[in-house]
């Protein structure tokens, strides 16, 4: 039997029994990223662009990750305090 685990792409926590995990779909583009949250088909494309899928362990990590992706420096600076 093979064991596979999921690790949060923000805090690196390994998924356990908690059910608060979510996926963030990142569609990279030269003019900026398009970000989606929720359930998408694995083969989904937008404008011919295949997404990168990021696993996140909860709302806190989702907001931190989104802030980094979108360059929200004021959010990032507030989290350091």
C-alpha positions as CSV (number, residue, x, y, z in Angstrom):
1,X,0.0,0.0,0.0
2,X,1.3,3.4,-0.9
3,X,0.8,6.4,1.4
4,X,0.5,9.9,-0.2
5,X,0.2,13.1,1.8
6,X,-0.7,16.6,1.0
7,X,1.5,19.5,2.3
8,X,0.3,23.1,2.6
9,X,2.0,25.3,0.0
10,X,2.1,28.2,2.5
11,X,3.1,26.8,6.0
12,X,4.3,23.3,4.9
13,X,1.9,21.5,7.3
14,X,1.1,17.9,6.4
15,X,-2.7,17.3,6.0
16,X,-4.2,15.3,8.8
17,X,-7.8,14.7,9.8
18,X,-8.8,18.4,9.5
19,X,-11.3,19.2,6.7
20,X,-10.5,22.9,6.2
21,X,-8.1,22.3,3.3
22,X,-8.7,24.1,0.0
23,X,-7.1,24.3,-3.4
24,X,-6.0,27.5,-5.1
25,X,-5.7,27.5,-8.9
26,X,-3.1,29.8,-10.3
27,X,-3.2,30.6,-14.0
28,X,0.1,32.3,-14.7
29,X,0.1,35.1,-17.3
30,X,2.7,37.6,-18.3
31,X,0.4,40.5,-17.2
32,X,-0.3,38.9,-13.8
33,X,-1.8,35.8,-12.3
34,X,-5.4,34.8,-12.3
35,X,-6.3,33.1,-9.1
36,X,-9.3,30.8,-8.5
37,X,-10.5,29.1,-5.3
38,X,-12.7,26.1,-5.0
39,X,-13.5,23.1,-7.1
40,X,-12.3,23.1,-10.7
41,X,-11.9,20.2,-13.1
42,X,-8.2,19.0,-13.1
43,X,-8.1,19.5,-16.9
44,X,-9.4,23.0,-16.8
45,X,-7.7,25.7,-18.8
46,X,-8.3,29.4,-19.2
47,X,-7.2,30.8,-22.5
48,X,-5.1,27.7,-23.2
49,X,-3.2,28.2,-19.9
50,X,-2.9,25.1,-17.6
51,X,-3.1,26.1,-13.9
52,X,-0.7,25.4,-11.1
53,X,-2.6,23.9,-8.1
54,X,-1.7,24.9,-4.6
55,X,-3.0,23.1,-1.5
56,X,-3.7,25.3,1.5
57,X,-4.6,24.1,5.1
58,X,-7.1,26.8,5.9
59,X,-8.3,30.4,5.6
60,X,-5.2,31.9,7.2
61,X,-2.8,30.3,4.9
62,X,-5.1,31.0,1.9
63,X,-5.1,34.7,2.7
64,X,-1.3,34.8,3.2
65,X,-0.7,32.9,0.0
66,X,-3.1,35.1,-2.0
67,X,-1.4,38.2,-0.6
68,X,2.0,36.9,-1.8
69,X,0.7,36.0,-5.2
70,X,-0.9,39.4,-5.7
71,X,1.8,41.5,-4.1
72,X,-0.3,42.9,-1.3
73,X,2.6,44.4,0.6
74,X,0.4,46.1,3.3
75,X,-1.1,42.7,4.2
76,X,2.3,41.0,4.3
77,X,3.8,43.8,6.5
78,X,0.8,43.6,8.9
79,X,1.4,39.8,9.3
80,X,5.0,40.4,10.4
81,X,3.9,42.4,13.5
